[in-house]
Amino acid sequence: MVRHFSQFIRSCALVLPFVLSACHAQSSPTAPSVVDGSRHELLRRVAEDPALTGERDAFLARANKVLALPVIKRPYSLEELKASRISWDPRYATADETIREVFALARSDAMALSAIVRETSDLASAYAITDRQDYLVRLLAQLDELTTWDPLQRPGWSSFSTRKPPPPGGDGVWLATGRGIQACIDSLDMLPADAVPTELREKITAMLKREVVRIEDDWKTKRPWYVSGDAVYSNQWAFPMAGLVNASLWLSGGHVPDPGSAYAESYEFGMTNLLRTLDSQGKQGEFVEGPVYAVATVGILLSPADLCARAGDRRLIDHPFLKNFPSWQAHLLQPGGYVLNAFDCGFGARGGLRHFADIYSDLAVMLRSPEALWVLKRYVRQGGREDSINGAIARTLPDSDARPPALFASYPMTTRVNWRTNWNDDDIASGFWMRGGDSTDRHDHMDRGHVNFIVDGRAILIETGTPGYGDPKLASLYRSVAGHNVLQVGDFDPAKATAAQFAAGGQPLDTTHREAPLTVTRLDVEGGEATADMSAVYPAVKKWIRHVEWTARTLVVRDEVELKQADVALFRWHLGSPVKDVRWFGGLINKEDVDLSAGLLTAPGYTITYTSDQPLTERLETMPDVTLGHNSEHHTLVVRSAAPVRSLTLTTTVKVK
C-alpha cells in the first residue's frame, strides 16, 4: 500500500508550493509542479528546508532501521519461511498437511510484499534526501530480488479457505501482484532517472509486462474467485487492478496511453474495474469491508489515483468515495482512546489509533483532507508518531487547513450511526455507536443491533473486538452473537458450542451479510434516537426490533422479540469492566467491582436496570476481549428469559453519575 514519503513526492504538485511558503517566506512561490519539473528536484528542495530538520531526522532514523535489515528473499520451503523475517501467520500451523506449505508460501508472498512496499519507499525517500549510496544500494538489491519473483504471487493463497490445493492453472493473481508492482513503480517514481542501472530497469520492465499479461488473463478466464464472483468491492479485486493501472501507465511513459497504443486497452480495462470498486463503496466514504481492509485498499488506491491525476486523468481521485472517505475514517475515533471496532478490526483495542496513523497522514497530504489533518493535529501527534515524512509534511500545514469532523453521522451503506459530545477533550467526551446490517457488508460479524457506549472517556458497553484469524475462539466468542450486545436464541455456552449448535439456536456463524435496516429518527448535539430491525437476521426469529435513545450520560434500549417457536431469549451486555488489571500501551485500567441483583447491576459510577414483560434471570460471565487491551477479560451481564418464551419485551437502562 502507498506509504510515507513516496506519497508526499507524488503529491508535490498540489502540496509543495504551500508547504514551502508555510515553512519560510523566502521559498519560491512559483516552484514548478511535479508534472512540469523533476520530482527528485522538488524533493531536494523540501529536503533542504531548515524548518523540517527535526522531522527529517526522525524519518532517517526510521530508514536506518530498514537499512540495517537484510533484503527480504523469497522462501521456497516452510523451513526457509520460518528462518526469514517475513511475518508468520498462525493459520499455517492449523492448515491441513496437504495444503500447509503451498498456502504458507503463497501467503508469505503477500505478507513479504506488504513489508517490501513500506521499506522500499523509506529507502528511496532516504536516498533522495541524502544522496547516501548505502540507501540506494540496499534499495536496488531489494528491487533486483523482487524481479526474480515469477510470478509475484504464487498459487495457493486460497487453499486455506477451500481446504484443497490450488487447481492446475492456479488460483490467480492476488495481493502480492498489486504490491509488487507498486513497490517498483513507487521507487522508480521518486528516484532520479540515472539512479537505477539499465539492466535492473529492463528487469523491472520485463516483470511489469509479464504481470500485466497475467492480470488480464486471470480476468479473462475468471480464474480467481473474486473475478468469477464479480466481487468488485473486495480488496482482493482492487490490488491487482491497481497494479494493472500503475503498470500500464508506467509502460506508457507515465502518460495516459493514446488510443491504439500498446497499453491503451490494459489501462482502460484497469481504470474501469477500479472505478467499479469505488462505485461499490458508499458515497459518504463507507468501505464495505470495514476499517482495517479500508486502510489497506485505500492505501493502494491512492497510488494510481495520484499517478493518473498527474497524467491528467482525475476519474479516481475525484470519485465521491475517495473524497468522503477521510471523514468516515475519522469517525472511527471514540472517546477515551477507543476505536470503533466493528467488522474485522484487528486494531480496535484501546490505543489502536497508532495503527492508523499513517493513513491519516496520507489522506491529509495526498487528498488535502481537512478532517484527516485535524486527526493528525489533535490525536495522532499526541501518540508520538512523527517518523513518516507525510506526517512531518502535514505538520507544516496550518491549523486553519484542519477541520474537525462532524460530531455525529449516519452511514447508510455500512448501517452505522456514531455520535460524540465533542472533539475538544477526549477524556471528558462521551460517545455512542450502533450497527445495523447491510447485504453489502463483508468481513462483518453477527453484530446486527450492537450498541456501544462511552461516558467521559470511560467504556461502559463494548464489543469483544477481533483477535488474529488464527485464534481458535475467533468464530465462537468474537464474530458470533456472543461477542456483541445482541440477542442470542437459546441458553448455551458459546465457548463450547459447535457451529451446528449456533445454527440450531438460530444464529449461524457464517454471517451471510443479512439485512438489518437502521433508521435514525433524531441525531443532534443532545443525543439521538435510532431503531434497528433484525427480524431477517436470525432464522429462528419472527421479529426483533431494537429501539435506542441516548444522551451523554444515559442510554435506554427497548428490545421487542418474537420467536418462531418457544425458546430462551438471552441478551448479553459486554461491560467495560475488566476482570483484572489490564495494561495497555503504558496505561492502566483499574479493576472494578460489579454487584448484581434482580433487575439491577451496580458498578462504580453507573447502574444498569432491566425490566421485562416476562420473568427474567441474570448472571455475570467472564468473556475475553481485545478491546480493553490485548488478551484481556471483562465482566459480561447476561439477562435471559427464565423459561422458553414466544415473545419478550426488554427495556434496559444505563445511567452514569
Disulfide bonds with the S-S distance in Angstrom:
none
